[in-house]
Amino acid sequence: MYSERTRLFLADIAEDANRLMSFVTGMDANGLAGDERTLLAVERLFQRITEAVIQIGPDDMARIDPNLPIRNIRGLGNRLRHDYRNIDPALLLRTAQNDLPALVAAAERALGS
């Protein structure tokens, strides 16, 4: 149903998001802010995830799951690339905990189809 290129990006999303979520398991915002290595890894993984979403494109992402906040995902990527000094670790943690599970589930469903 999806091109091989899209499938590769979906696999990247699932892998990177699962890795990111494992990095922040049990952390709170202060813990993430105080752990420079983990924070930098989380930022980089979010950059990779958002770039994969951009590469897949809005039409395919809407077919994958129309309920995903694609504009917000793209916006986070832009902020990480261009306004990285002002990224709140609490925002990254909330996004990891609240939004990534749905993105992973959508990517895995699309890969299974």
Biopython code that builds the backbone (N, CA, C, O; Angstrom):
import numpy as np
from Bio.PDB.StructureBuilder import StructureBuilder

atoms = [
    (1, "MET", "N", (0.812, -1.186, 0.000)),
    (1, "MET", "CA", (0.000, 0.000, 0.000)),
    (1, "MET", "C", (0.867, 1.267, 0.000)),
    (1, "MET", "O", (0.561, 2.223, -0.712)),
    (2, "TYR", "N", (1.939, 1.279, 0.788)),
    (2, "TYR", "CA", (2.843, 2.424, 0.824)),
    (2, "TYR", "C", (4.127, 2.070, 0.090)),
    (2, "TYR", "O", (4.499, 0.902, -0.016)),
    (3, "SER", "N", (4.795, 3.099, -0.412)),
    (3, "SER", "CA", (6.045, 2.878, -1.132)),
    (3, "SER", "C", (7.110, 2.347, -0.175)),
    (3, "SER", "O", (6.993, 2.474, 1.044)),
    (4, "GLU", "N", (8.138, 1.758, -0.749)),
    (4, "GLU", "CA", (9.244, 1.255, 0.068)),
    (4, "GLU", "C", (9.890, 2.405, 0.846)),
    (4, "GLU", "O", (10.278, 2.238, 2.002)),
    (5, "ARG", "N", (10.000, 3.553, 0.215)),
    (5, "ARG", "CA", (10.580, 4.736, 0.862)),
    (5, "ARG", "C", (9.753, 5.117, 2.092)),
    (5, "ARG", "O", (10.308, 5.357, 3.164)),
    (6, "THR", "N", (8.442, 5.173, 1.940)),
    (6, "THR", "CA", (7.564, 5.499, 3.063)),
    (6, "THR", "C", (7.676, 4.453, 4.147)),
    (6, "THR", "O", (7.709, 4.785, 5.332)),
    (7, "ARG", "N", (7.736, 3.197, 3.758)),
    (7, "ARG", "CA", (7.853, 2.119, 4.739)),
    (7, "ARG", "C", (9.156, 2.237, 5.538)),
    (7, "ARG", "O", (9.173, 1.955, 6.736)),
    (8, "LEU", "N", (10.231, 2.646, 4.892)),
    (8, "LEU", "CA", (11.501, 2.834, 5.609)),
    (8, "LEU", "C", (11.387, 3.961, 6.632)),
    (8, "LEU", "O", (11.873, 3.844, 7.756)),
    (9, "PHE", "N", (10.735, 5.060, 6.226)),
    (9, "PHE", "CA", (10.539, 6.158, 7.167)),
    (9, "PHE", "C", (9.615, 5.753, 8.315)),
    (9, "PHE", "O", (9.843, 6.153, 9.457)),
    (10, "LEU", "N", (8.586, 4.972, 8.033)),
    (10, "LEU", "CA", (7.698, 4.491, 9.100)),
    (10, "LEU", "C", (8.470, 3.609, 10.082)),
    (10, "LEU", "O", (8.275, 3.709, 11.293)),
    (11, "ALA", "N", (9.335, 2.756, 9.567)),
    (11, "ALA", "CA", (10.152, 1.910, 10.437)),
    (11, "ALA", "C", (11.081, 2.767, 11.289)),
    (11, "ALA", "O", (11.284, 2.483, 12.469)),
    (12, "ASP", "N", (11.644, 3.815, 10.692)),
    (12, "ASP", "CA", (12.490, 4.729, 11.459)),
    (12, "ASP", "C", (11.696, 5.404, 12.570)),
    (12, "ASP", "O", (12.175, 5.519, 13.698)),
    (13, "ILE", "N", (10.496, 5.845, 12.255)),
    (13, "ILE", "CA", (9.651, 6.496, 13.267)),
    (13, "ILE", "C", (9.411, 5.551, 14.434)),
    (13, "ILE", "O", (9.606, 5.926, 15.590)),
    (14, "ALA", "N", (8.989, 4.328, 14.135)),
    (14, "ALA", "CA", (8.691, 3.375, 15.203)),
    (14, "ALA", "C", (9.936, 3.075, 16.040)),
    (14, "ALA", "O", (9.872, 3.064, 17.269)),
    (15, "GLU", "N", (11.053, 2.837, 15.382)),
    (15, "GLU", "CA", (12.283, 2.502, 16.095)),
    (15, "GLU", "C", (12.779, 3.682, 16.934)),
    (15, "GLU", "O", (13.097, 3.523, 18.112)),
    (16, "ASP", "N", (12.841, 4.857, 16.324)),
    (16, "ASP", "CA", (13.344, 6.026, 17.049)),
    (16, "ASP", "C", (12.416, 6.430, 18.188)),
    (16, "ASP", "O", (12.887, 6.796, 19.265)),
    (17, "ALA", "N", (11.121, 6.369, 17.971)),
    (17, "ALA", "CA", (10.171, 6.743, 19.025)),
    (17, "ALA", "C", (10.231, 5.753, 20.181)),
    (17, "ALA", "O", (10.199, 6.163, 21.341)),
    (18, "ASN", "N", (10.317, 4.466, 19.887)),
    (18, "ASN", "CA", (10.445, 3.481, 20.969)),
    (18, "ASN", "C", (11.737, 3.688, 21.745)),
    (18, "ASN", "O", (11.747, 3.592, 22.972)),
    (19, "ARG", "N", (12.811, 3.968, 21.047)),
    (19, "ARG", "CA", (14.091, 4.235, 21.710)),
    (19, "ARG", "C", (13.956, 5.480, 22.598)),
    (19, "ARG", "O", (14.372, 5.463, 23.756)),
    (20, "LEU", "N", (13.384, 6.545, 22.063)),
    (20, "LEU", "CA", (13.214, 7.785, 22.819)),
    (20, "LEU", "C", (12.374, 7.540, 24.081)),
    (20, "LEU", "O", (12.734, 7.977, 25.173)),
    (21, "MET", "N", (11.260, 6.841, 23.912)),
    (21, "MET", "CA", (10.400, 6.582, 25.075)),
    (21, "MET", "C", (11.137, 5.774, 26.135)),
    (21, "MET", "O", (10.943, 6.001, 27.329)),
    (22, "SER", "N", (11.976, 4.838, 25.714)),
    (22, "SER", "CA", (12.733, 4.058, 26.698)),
    (22, "SER", "C", (13.739, 4.934, 27.438)),
    (22, "SER", "O", (14.021, 4.687, 28.611)),
    (23, "PHE", "N", (14.279, 5.943, 26.782)),
    (23, "PHE", "CA", (15.237, 6.844, 27.426)),
    (23, "PHE", "C", (14.596, 7.660, 28.543)),
    (23, "PHE", "O", (15.256, 7.970, 29.535)),
    (24, "VAL", "N", (13.335, 8.007, 28.401)),
    (24, "VAL", "CA", (12.693, 8.894, 29.385)),
    (24, "VAL", "C", (11.781, 8.151, 30.364)),
    (24, "VAL", "O", (11.143, 8.778, 31.209)),
    (25, "THR", "N", (11.715, 6.849, 30.260)),
    (25, "THR", "CA", (10.881, 6.078, 31.187)),
    (25, "THR", "C", (11.308, 6.368, 32.621)),
    (25, "THR", "O", (12.485, 6.263, 32.966)),
    (26, "GLY", "N", (10.348, 6.730, 33.437)),
    (26, "GLY", "CA", (10.600, 7.005, 34.848)),
    (26, "GLY", "C", (11.176, 8.380, 35.132)),
    (26, "GLY", "O", (11.432, 8.709, 36.290)),
    (27, "MET", "N", (11.387, 9.188, 34.105)),
    (27, "MET", "CA", (11.944, 10.526, 34.310)),
    (27, "MET", "C", (10.834, 11.543, 34.495)),
    (27, "MET", "O", (9.722, 11.375, 33.995)),
    (28, "ASP", "N", (11.154, 12.593, 35.219)),
    (28, "ASP", "CA", (10.295, 13.768, 35.244)),
    (28, "ASP", "C", (11.023, 14.883, 34.504)),
    (28, "ASP", "O", (12.161, 14.705, 34.070)),
    (29, "ALA", "N", (10.372, 16.027, 34.361)),
    (29, "ALA", "CA", (10.948, 17.120, 33.572)),
    (29, "ALA", "C", (12.270, 17.604, 34.155)),
    (29, "ALA", "O", (13.205, 17.900, 33.412)),
    (30, "ASN", "N", (12.354, 17.684, 35.472)),
    (30, "ASN", "CA", (13.606, 18.123, 36.091)),
    (30, "ASN", "C", (14.721, 17.118, 35.855)),
    (30, "ASN", "O", (15.870, 17.491, 35.616)),
    (31, "GLY", "N", (14.373, 15.849, 35.925)),
    (31, "GLY", "CA", (15.369, 14.817, 35.660)),
    (31, "GLY", "C", (15.884, 14.890, 34.236)),
    (31, "GLY", "O", (17.084, 14.760, 33.995)),
    (32, "LEU", "N", (14.971, 15.101, 33.286)),
    (32, "LEU", "CA", (15.392, 15.215, 31.885)),
    (32, "LEU", "C", (16.240, 16.465, 31.692)),
    (32, "LEU", "O", (17.277, 16.411, 31.032)),
    (33, "ALA", "N", (15.815, 17.577, 32.255)),
    (33, "ALA", "CA", (16.571, 18.824, 32.113)),
    (33, "ALA", "C", (17.965, 18.708, 32.717)),
    (33, "ALA", "O", (18.911, 19.325, 32.226)),
    (34, "GLY", "N", (18.094, 17.923, 33.773)),
    (34, "GLY", "CA", (19.376, 17.777, 34.449)),
    (34, "GLY", "C", (20.275, 16.696, 33.886)),
    (34, "GLY", "O", (21.413, 16.549, 34.331)),
    (35, "ASP", "N", (19.792, 15.945, 32.926)),
    (35, "ASP", "CA", (20.576, 14.852, 32.331)),
    (35, "ASP", "C", (20.907, 15.241, 30.889)),
    (35, "ASP", "O", (20.169, 14.925, 29.956)),
    (36, "GLU", "N", (22.021, 15.928, 30.735)),
    (36, "GLU", "CA", (22.375, 16.503, 29.436)),
    (36, "GLU", "C", (22.453, 15.457, 28.328)),
    (36, "GLU", "O", (21.971, 15.707, 27.223)),
    (37, "ARG", "N", (23.030, 14.322, 28.586)),
    (37, "ARG", "CA", (23.164, 13.291, 27.547)),
    (37, "ARG", "C", (21.797, 12.803, 27.077)),
    (37, "ARG", "O", (21.546, 12.679, 25.878)),
    (38, "THR", "N", (20.929, 12.533, 28.029)),
    (38, "THR", "CA", (19.599, 12.059, 27.655)),
    (38, "THR", "C", (18.827, 13.155, 26.936)),
    (38, "THR", "O", (18.153, 12.887, 25.941)),
    (39, "LEU", "N", (18.917, 14.375, 27.423)),
    (39, "LEU", "CA", (18.215, 15.488, 26.777)),
    (39, "LEU", "C", (18.679, 15.657, 25.335)),
    (39, "LEU", "O", (17.856, 15.821, 24.434)),
    (40, "LEU", "N", (19.971, 15.620, 25.113)),
    (40, "LEU", "CA", (20.493, 15.764, 23.746)),
    (40, "LEU", "C", (20.062, 14.594, 22.864)),
    (40, "LEU", "O", (19.749, 14.784, 21.688)),
    (41, "ALA", "N", (20.044, 13.389, 23.426)),
    (41, "ALA", "CA", (19.593, 12.224, 22.660)),
    (41, "ALA", "C", (18.111, 12.350, 22.310)),
    (41, "ALA", "O", (17.702, 12.038, 21.191)),
    (42, "VAL", "N", (17.314, 12.806, 23.267)),
    (42, "VAL", "CA", (15.876, 12.980, 23.045)),
    (42, "VAL", "C", (15.638, 14.026, 21.959)),
    (42, "VAL", "O", (14.824, 13.823, 21.059)),
    (43, "GLU", "N", (16.355, 15.143, 22.053)),
    (43, "GLU", "CA", (16.205, 16.173, 21.019)),
    (43, "GLU", "C", (16.551, 15.617, 19.644)),
    (43, "GLU", "O", (15.819, 15.851, 18.682)),
    (44, "ARG", "N", (17.647, 14.888, 19.540)),
    (44, "ARG", "CA", (18.062, 14.345, 18.244)),
    (44, "ARG", "C", (17.060, 13.324, 17.719)),
    (44, "ARG", "O", (16.750, 13.322, 16.528)),
    (45, "LEU", "N", (16.558, 12.470, 18.576)),
    (45, "LEU", "CA", (15.572, 11.493, 18.132)),
    (45, "LEU", "C", (14.286, 12.175, 17.679)),
    (45, "LEU", "O", (13.676, 11.759, 16.694)),
    (46, "PHE", "N", (13.874, 13.214, 18.388)),
    (46, "PHE", "CA", (12.705, 13.975, 17.927)),
    (46, "PHE", "C", (12.983, 14.608, 16.564)),
    (46, "PHE", "O", (12.094, 14.645, 15.714)),
    (47, "GLN", "N", (14.180, 15.098, 16.345)),
    (47, "GLN", "CA", (14.515, 15.654, 15.033)),
    (47, "GLN", "C", (14.378, 14.592, 13.943)),
    (47, "GLN", "O", (13.822, 14.856, 12.877)),
    (48, "ARG", "N", (14.879, 13.411, 14.213)),
    (48, "ARG", "CA", (14.787, 12.316, 13.235)),
    (48, "ARG", "C", (13.337, 11.936, 12.973)),
    (48, "ARG", "O", (12.941, 11.739, 11.824)),
    (49, "ILE", "N", (12.544, 11.833, 14.034)),
    (49, "ILE", "CA", (11.132, 11.461, 13.895)),
    (49, "ILE", "C", (10.386, 12.515, 13.083)),
    (49, "ILE", "O", (9.642, 12.184, 12.160)),
    (50, "THR", "N", (10.590, 13.784, 13.432)),
    (50, "THR", "CA", (9.873, 14.839, 12.716)),
    (50, "THR", "C", (10.311, 14.905, 11.266)),
    (50, "THR", "O", (9.488, 15.169, 10.390)),
    (51, "GLU", "N", (11.584, 14.671, 10.990)),
    (51, "GLU", "CA", (12.046, 14.673, 9.599)),
    (51, "GLU", "C", (11.431, 13.513, 8.824)),
    (51, "GLU", "O", (11.077, 13.672, 7.656)),
    (52, "ALA", "N", (11.298, 12.359, 9.451)),
    (52, "ALA", "CA", (10.660, 11.224, 8.778)),
    (52, "ALA", "C", (9.208, 11.551, 8.444)),
    (52, "ALA", "O", (8.733, 11.220, 7.358)),
    (53, "VAL", "N", (8.508, 12.191, 9.360)),
    (53, "VAL", "CA", (7.121, 12.602, 9.101)),
    (53, "VAL", "C", (7.078, 13.571, 7.920)),
    (53, "VAL", "O", (6.216, 13.455, 7.050)),
    (54, "ILE", "N", (8.000, 14.518, 7.891)),
    (54, "ILE", "CA", (8.055, 15.470, 6.782)),
    (54, "ILE", "C", (8.325, 14.747, 5.470)),
    (54, "ILE", "O", (7.693, 15.052, 4.458)),
    (55, "GLN", "N", (9.241, 13.808, 5.471)),
    (55, "GLN", "CA", (9.590, 13.076, 4.257)),
    (55, "GLN", "C", (8.435, 12.204, 3.760)),
    (55, "GLN", "O", (8.256, 12.041, 2.553)),
    (56, "ILE", "N", (7.665, 11.652, 4.672)),
    (56, "ILE", "CA", (6.495, 10.863, 4.270)),
    (56, "ILE", "C", (5.488, 11.759, 3.571)),
    (56, "ILE", "O", (4.886, 11.365, 2.573)),
    (57, "GLY", "N", (5.307, 12.952, 4.090)),
    (57, "GLY", "CA", (4.410, 13.922, 3.459)),
    (57, "GLY", "C", (3.036, 13.929, 4.091)),
    (57, "GLY", "O", (2.600, 12.937, 4.676)),
    (58, "PRO", "N", (2.359, 15.056, 3.968)),
    (58, "PRO", "CA", (1.063, 15.219, 4.646)),
    (58, "PRO", "C", (-0.032, 14.297, 4.115)),
    (58, "PRO", "O", (-0.885, 13.855, 4.884)),
    (59, "ASP", "N", (-0.025, 14.000, 2.825)),
    (59, "ASP", "CA", (-1.085, 13.145, 2.281)),
    (59, "ASP", "C", (-0.980, 11.718, 2.816)),
    (59, "ASP", "O", (-1.969, 11.146, 3.275)),
    (60, "ASP", "N", (0.225, 11.150, 2.754)),
    (60, "ASP", "CA", (0.390, 9.797, 3.285)),
    (60, "ASP", "C", (0.199, 9.758, 4.794)),
    (60, "ASP", "O", (-0.368, 8.800, 5.320)),
    (61, "MET", "N", (0.670, 10.797, 5.505)),
    (61, "MET", "CA", (0.480, 10.812, 6.954)),
    (61, "MET", "C", (-1.002, 10.879, 7.293)),
    (61, "MET", "O", (-1.441, 10.258, 8.261)),
    (62, "ALA", "N", (-1.771, 11.616, 6.520)),
    (62, "ALA", "CA", (-3.220, 11.684, 6.758)),
    (62, "ALA", "C", (-3.870, 10.325, 6.502)),
    (62, "ALA", "O", (-4.815, 9.953, 7.198)),
    (63, "ARG", "N", (-3.378, 9.586, 5.516)),
    (63, "ARG", "CA", (-3.898, 8.229, 5.269)),
    (63, "ARG", "C", (-3.467, 7.270, 6.369)),
    (63, "ARG", "O", (-4.226, 6.375, 6.741)),
    (64, "ILE", "N", (-2.279, 7.443, 6.883)),
    (64, "ILE", "CA", (-1.774, 6.568, 7.948)),
    (64, "ILE", "C", (-2.629, 6.734, 9.202)),
    (64, "ILE", "O", (-3.039, 5.749, 9.817)),
    (65, "ASP", "N", (-2.894, 7.981, 9.576)),
    (65, "ASP", "CA", (-3.787, 8.251, 10.712)),
    (65, "ASP", "C", (-4.201, 9.717, 10.665)),
    (65, "ASP", "O", (-3.397, 10.597, 10.975)),
    (66, "PRO", "N", (-5.438, 9.986, 10.282)),
    (66, "PRO", "CA", (-5.880, 11.379, 10.169)),
    (66, "PRO", "C", (-5.967, 12.102, 11.511)),
    (66, "PRO", "O", (-6.093, 13.326, 11.540)),
    (67, "ASN", "N", (-5.903, 11.372, 12.611)),
    (67, "ASN", "CA", (-6.013, 11.992, 13.932)),
    (67, "ASN", "C", (-4.675, 12.443, 14.506)),
    (67, "ASN", "O", (-4.642, 13.096, 15.549)),
    (68, "LEU", "N", (-3.582, 12.108, 13.846)),
    (68, "LEU", "CA", (-2.277, 12.523, 14.350)),
    (68, "LEU", "C", (-2.099, 14.025, 14.131)),
    (68, "LEU", "O", (-2.503, 14.552, 13.095)),
    (69, "PRO", "N", (-1.502, 14.711, 15.092)),
    (69, "PRO", "CA", (-1.292, 16.162, 14.956)),
    (69, "PRO", "C", (-0.058, 16.465, 14.098)),
    (69, "PRO", "O", (0.971, 16.902, 14.613)),
    (70, "ILE", "N", (-0.167, 16.233, 12.808)),
    (70, "ILE", "CA", (0.981, 16.340, 11.906)),
    (70, "ILE", "C", (1.572, 17.750, 11.914)),
    (70, "ILE", "O", (2.793, 17.907, 11.907)),
    (71, "ARG", "N", (0.724, 18.768, 11.929)),
    (71, "ARG", "CA", (1.254, 20.142, 11.968)),
    (71, "ARG", "C", (2.080, 20.366, 13.227)),
    (71, "ARG", "O", (3.117, 21.027, 13.177)),
    (72, "ASN", "N", (1.635, 19.830, 14.342)),
    (72, "ASN", "CA", (2.389, 19.978, 15.589)),
    (72, "ASN", "C", (3.713, 19.225, 15.526)),
    (72, "ASN", "O", (4.733, 19.707, 16.019)),
    (73, "ILE", "N", (3.692, 18.056, 14.925)),
    (73, "ILE", "CA", (4.925, 17.271, 14.791)),
    (73, "ILE", "C", (5.926, 18.041, 13.934)),
    (73, "ILE", "O", (7.093, 18.180, 14.299)),
    (74, "ARG", "N", (5.456, 18.536, 12.796)),
    (74, "ARG", "CA", (6.327, 19.323, 11.927)),
    (74, "ARG", "C", (6.828, 20.577, 12.642)),
    (74, "ARG", "O", (7.989, 20.961, 12.498)),
    (75, "GLY", "N", (5.948, 21.208, 13.412)),
    (75, "GLY", "CA", (6.317, 22.409, 14.160)),
    (75, "GLY", "C", (7.390, 22.133, 15.197)),
    (75, "GLY", "O", (8.295, 22.945, 15.389)),
    (76, "LEU", "N", (7.294, 20.999, 15.863)),
    (76, "LEU", "CA", (8.321, 20.631, 16.834)),
    (76, "LEU", "C", (9.663, 20.472, 16.138)),
    (76, "LEU", "O", (10.690, 20.916, 16.652)),
    (77, "GLY", "N", (9.658, 19.848, 14.986)),
    (77, "GLY", "CA", (10.903, 19.697, 14.235)),
    (77, "GLY", "C", (11.512, 21.041, 13.876)),
    (77, "GLY", "O", (12.722, 21.235, 13.997)),
    (78, "ASN", "N", (10.683, 21.958, 13.439)),
    (78, "ASN", "CA", (11.181, 23.296, 13.110)),
    (78, "ASN", "C", (11.760, 23.993, 14.331)),
    (78, "ASN", "O", (12.802, 24.643, 14.248)),
    (79, "ARG", "N", (11.085, 23.858, 15.455)),
    (79, "ARG", "CA", (11.607, 24.478, 16.683)),
    (79, "ARG", "C", (12.928, 23.855, 17.102)),
    (79, "ARG", "O", (13.838, 24.561, 17.535)),
    (80, "LEU", "N", (13.040, 22.541, 16.976)),
    (80, "LEU", "CA", (14.288, 21.874, 17.352)),
    (80, "LEU", "C", (15.444, 22.301, 16.451)),
    (80, "LEU", "O", (16.591, 22.363, 16.895)),
    (81, "ARG", "N", (15.145, 22.591, 15.200)),
    (81, "ARG", "CA", (16.195, 22.992, 14.272)),
    (81, "ARG", "C", (16.517, 24.482, 14.361)),
    (81, "ARG", "O", (17.675, 24.868, 14.204)),
    (82, "HIS", "N", (15.532, 25.308, 14.607)),
    (82, "HIS", "CA", (15.735, 26.751, 14.480)),
    (82, "HIS", "C", (15.622, 27.531, 15.784)),
    (82, "HIS", "O", (16.121, 28.653, 15.873)),
    (83, "ASP", "N", (14.981, 26.965, 16.785)),
    (83, "ASP", "CA", (14.791, 27.663, 18.055)),
    (83, "ASP", "C", (15.211, 26.754, 19.214)),
    (83, "ASP", "O", (14.595, 26.756, 20.280)),
    (84, "TYR", "N", (16.262, 25.987, 18.981)),
    (84, "TYR", "CA", (16.672, 24.942, 19.924)),
    (84, "TYR", "C", (17.064, 25.481, 21.296)),
    (84, "TYR", "O", (17.027, 24.740, 22.278)),
    (85, "ARG", "N", (17.432, 26.730, 21.379)),
    (85, "ARG", "CA", (17.815, 27.293, 22.683)),
    (85, "ARG", "C", (16.600, 27.478, 23.596)),
    (85, "ARG", "O", (16.746, 27.606, 24.812)),
    (86, "ASN", "N", (15.431, 27.490, 23.021)),
    (86, "ASN", "CA", (14.220, 27.768, 23.796)),
    (86, "ASN", "C", (13.287, 26.569, 23.917)),
    (86, "ASN", "O", (12.093, 26.740, 24.161)),
    (87, "ILE", "N", (13.806, 25.377, 23.753)),
    (87, "ILE", "CA", (12.985, 24.179, 23.892)),
    (87, "ILE", "C", (12.897, 23.803, 25.372)),
    (87, "ILE", "O", (13.914, 23.652, 26.049)),
    (88, "ASP", "N", (11.694, 23.660, 25.847)),
    (88, "ASP", "CA", (11.445, 23.291, 27.234)),
    (88, "ASP", "C", (11.503, 21.764, 27.363)),
    (88, "ASP", "O", (10.727, 21.067, 26.710)),
    (89, "PRO", "N", (12.400, 21.239, 28.184)),
    (89, "PRO", "CA", (12.458, 19.788, 28.369)),
    (89, "PRO", "C", (11.122, 19.189, 28.810)),
    (89, "PRO", "O", (10.822, 18.042, 28.477)),
    (90, "ALA", "N", (10.321, 19.949, 29.551)),
    (90, "ALA", "CA", (9.015, 19.447, 29.974)),
    (90, "ALA", "C", (8.110, 19.199, 28.767)),
    (90, "ALA", "O", (7.334, 18.244, 28.759)),
    (91, "LEU", "N", (8.206, 20.055, 27.750)),
    (91, "LEU", "CA", (7.436, 19.856, 26.517)),
    (91, "LEU", "C", (7.868, 18.568, 25.820)),
    (91, "LEU", "O", (7.028, 17.801, 25.350)),
    (92, "LEU", "N", (9.163, 18.336, 25.754)),
    (92, "LEU", "CA", (9.656, 17.112, 25.118)),
    (92, "LEU", "C", (9.185, 15.878, 25.877)),
    (92, "LEU", "O", (8.781, 14.885, 25.273)),
    (93, "LEU", "N", (9.239, 15.948, 27.188)),
    (93, "LEU", "CA", (8.804, 14.811, 27.994)),
    (93, "LEU", "C", (7.314, 14.557, 27.823)),
    (93, "LEU", "O", (6.901, 13.412, 27.637)),
    (94, "ARG", "N", (6.493, 15.616, 27.883)),
    (94, "ARG", "CA", (5.048, 15.451, 27.686)),
    (94, "ARG", "C", (4.748, 14.869, 26.303)),
    (94, "ARG", "O", (3.890, 13.997, 26.161)),
    (95, "THR", "N", (5.453, 15.354, 25.299)),
    (95, "THR", "CA", (5.238, 14.855, 23.944)),
    (95, "THR", "C", (5.614, 13.384, 23.861)),
    (95, "THR", "O", (4.906, 12.592, 23.239)),
    (96, "ALA", "N", (6.720, 13.021, 24.481)),
    (96, "ALA", "CA", (7.145, 11.617, 24.475)),
    (96, "ALA", "C", (6.115, 10.728, 25.171)),
    (96, "ALA", "O", (5.793, 9.642, 24.689)),
    (97, "GLN", "N", (5.615, 11.190, 26.280)),
    (97, "GLN", "CA", (4.682, 10.375, 27.063)),
    (97, "GLN", "C", (3.276, 10.365, 26.489)),
    (97, "GLN", "O", (2.596, 9.339, 26.541)),
    (98, "ASN", "N", (2.827, 11.491, 25.943)),
    (98, "ASN", "CA", (1.424, 11.613, 25.538)),
    (98, "ASN", "C", (1.176, 11.393, 24.057)),
    (98, "ASN", "O", (0.103, 10.924, 23.677)),
    (99, "ASP", "N", (2.148, 11.721, 23.211)),
    (99, "ASP", "CA", (1.901, 11.708, 21.772)),
    (99, "ASP", "C", (2.638, 10.608, 21.013)),
    (99, "ASP", "O", (2.130, 10.094, 20.016)),
    (100, "LEU", "N", (3.828, 10.246, 21.479)),
    (100, "LEU", "CA", (4.583, 9.241, 20.727)),
    (100, "LEU", "C", (3.927, 7.865, 20.681)),
    (100, "LEU", "O", (4.023, 7.196, 19.652)),
    (101, "PRO", "N", (3.267, 7.411, 21.737)),
    (101, "PRO", "CA", (2.639, 6.085, 21.627)),
    (101, "PRO", "C", (1.647, 5.995, 20.463)),
    (101, "PRO", "O", (1.604, 4.973, 19.777)),
    (102, "ALA", "N", (0.865, 7.026, 20.232)),
    (102, "ALA", "CA", (-0.089, 7.006, 19.113)),
    (102, "ALA", "C", (0.641, 7.020, 17.772)),
    (102, "ALA", "O", (0.211, 6.358, 16.827)),
    (103, "LEU", "N", (1.732, 7.765, 17.683)),
    (103, "LEU", "CA", (2.506, 7.805, 16.446)),
    (103, "LEU", "C", (3.130, 6.440, 16.158)),
    (103, "LEU", "O", (3.112, 5.973, 15.019)),
    (104, "VAL", "N", (3.674, 5.809, 17.181)),
    (104, "VAL", "CA", (4.249, 4.465, 17.012)),
    (104, "VAL", "C", (3.166, 3.484, 16.570)),
    (104, "VAL", "O", (3.372, 2.705, 15.639)),
    (105, "ALA", "N", (2.026, 3.521, 17.230)),
    (105, "ALA", "CA", (0.939, 2.603, 16.875)),
    (105, "ALA", "C", (0.507, 2.804, 15.432)),
    (105, "ALA", "O", (0.269, 1.831, 14.716)),
    (106, "ALA", "N", (0.405, 4.045, 14.999)),
    (106, "ALA", "CA", (0.008, 4.328, 13.618)),
    (106, "ALA", "C", (1.062, 3.827, 12.637)),
    (106, "ALA", "O", (0.729, 3.233, 11.611)),
    (107, "ALA", "N", (2.315, 4.063, 12.949)),
    (107, "ALA", "CA", (3.400, 3.597, 12.071)),
    (107, "ALA", "C", (3.400, 2.074, 11.977)),
    (107, "ALA", "O", (3.560, 1.516, 10.892)),
    (108, "GLU", "N", (3.224, 1.412, 13.099)),
    (108, "GLU", "CA", (3.222, -0.055, 13.101)),
    (108, "GLU", "C", (2.009, -0.621, 12.368)),
    (108, "GLU", "O", (2.116, -1.631, 11.672)),
    (109, "ARG", "N", (0.860, 0.028, 12.524)),
    (109, "ARG", "CA", (-0.328, -0.414, 11.777)),
    (109, "ARG", "C", (-0.084, -0.278, 10.279)),
    (109, "ARG", "O", (-0.397, -1.185, 9.508)),
    (110, "ALA", "N", (0.474, 0.853, 9.872)),
    (110, "ALA", "CA", (0.737, 1.091, 8.440)),
    (110, "ALA", "C", (1.751, 0.091, 7.918)),
    (110, "ALA", "O", (1.623, -0.376, 6.787)),
    (111, "LEU", "N", (2.750, -0.248, 8.708)),
    (111, "LEU", "CA", (3.738, -1.234, 8.267)),
    (111, "LEU", "C", (3.122, -2.624, 8.150)),
    (111, "LEU", "O", (3.551, -3.435, 7.330)),
    (112, "GLY", "N", (2.126, -2.889, 8.967)),
    (112, "GLY", "CA", (1.469, -4.192, 8.935)),
    (112, "GLY", "C", (0.466, -4.331, 7.797)),
    (112, "GLY", "O", (0.011, -5.436, 7.501)),
    (113, "SER", "N", (0.124, -3.229, 7.163)),
    (113, "SER", "CA", (-0.899, -3.300, 6.097)),
    (113, "SER", "C", (-0.284, -3.605, 4.745)),
    (113, "SER", "O", (-0.999, -3.698, 3.748)),
]
sb = StructureBuilder()
sb.init_structure("model")
sb.init_model(0)
sb.init_chain("A")
sb.init_seg("    ")
for serial, (resi, resn, name, xyz) in enumerate(atoms, 1):
    if name == "N":
        sb.init_residue(resn, " ", resi, " ")
    sb.init_atom(name, np.array(xyz, "f"), 0.0, 1.0, " ", f" {name:<3s}", serial, name[0])
structure = sb.get_structure()
